[in-house]
Amino acid sequence: MERKVFVSNSFSPNMISSSLLPAELRITELQGWEVKEEVTNSLLSEGFVSAVSYKATAKLMFRLLGINIPANRRTVVLKPGDKLIVFQKEELRKAKCFLVEIIA
């Protein structure tokens, strides 16, 4: 099974494949160095699928991570083993970052 890493600016329960319901999730807030360490080194280095809806959010992610993340409005359906990195913009140059995983 191919595992995917998605990067998005939102999370919704609709992103979980209906065949997996009911499902258990692990949601971890990444802070400070964890964002760069976890996101850049271990996850995005393997390749990722962008589901970032807004260009401004994609630019903020670039400033925070140094990785080009294109704006790409699309539907995400998570499967076991997939990871979703969610950036939620707080202020002009700040964002919260979460790692969402389905627990099998």
N, C-alpha and C positions, 0 to 999 in steps of 0.2 A: 504494500500500500504506500503510495506516494504521500508524504507529509508536506503540507504547505505552511508558509508563514505569510499571513496577511497583515497589512498595515492600514489602519483606518482612523477616522476621526470620530467614530461612534461605534456603539455596540447595541444590539437588540436581540432579544430571545428568538426573533425570526431568523437569525443567522445560524441557528442550530438545526441540523437536518431533522425533519420530523420523525424519521425512522429511529432516532436516538432518544426520543422523549419517552418517559421522563429522563432527564439528564442531570448529572452533577457537574458543576463548574468550579474551577479554581480561578479566582481573580486576585492578582497580586499588584499592588501599586509599586511602581519602580520609582526610586527617588535619587536625585543627585548622580553620583558616579554609576549607580546601577543602570540608569538609562543608557548611558554610553557603553558600559561594559556588556550588559545583557543584550541590548538591542543591536548595537553595531557589531560587536565581535562575534557573538555566538549565534545570533538569529539571522541578521540581514546578510552576513557574509555567505550564507548558504543560498541566497536568492530569496526574493519575496514577491508578493502580488500586491500592488497598490490598490486600495479602495478608498482613497482620500478624495472627498467630494469637492474640496475647495482649494484653489490655487494659493490663497493666503496661508492656509494651514500647511500645505505642502512646502511653502517657502520657510515657514517657521520650523518645520521638521529638519529642513536642510541646515538652517542656522544652528539648531541644537545638536544634530548628529554628524553633519558634514557629508551626508549621503543624499544624492538626488532622488527624491521620492515624487514621482509625477502625480498630478491631480488626475484621478481616474474614477469617476462615479460608476460603481458597479455593484452587483449583488454578491454577497458573500454567504456561502453555506459551509459551516464548519463541520468537520468529521473528526473522529478520534485521531489523536496525534497532531492535528493542526494547531497552530498558535495564532492568536490575534493580538497584535500590538495596537493599542488604542491611545491616541493622543487627543486630549480634550483641551482646547485652548481656554486659558483662564484670563490672561491679560494680553496686552499687545505683544510682549516678547516672552510670555511664560505659558507653559502647558503642563498638565498632569499626564502621566504615562502609566498605562495598565497593561498587564499581560493576562490574557484570557485563554484558558485551556479547558477542554472537555476531559473529565476524568472517566475513564472506561470502567 
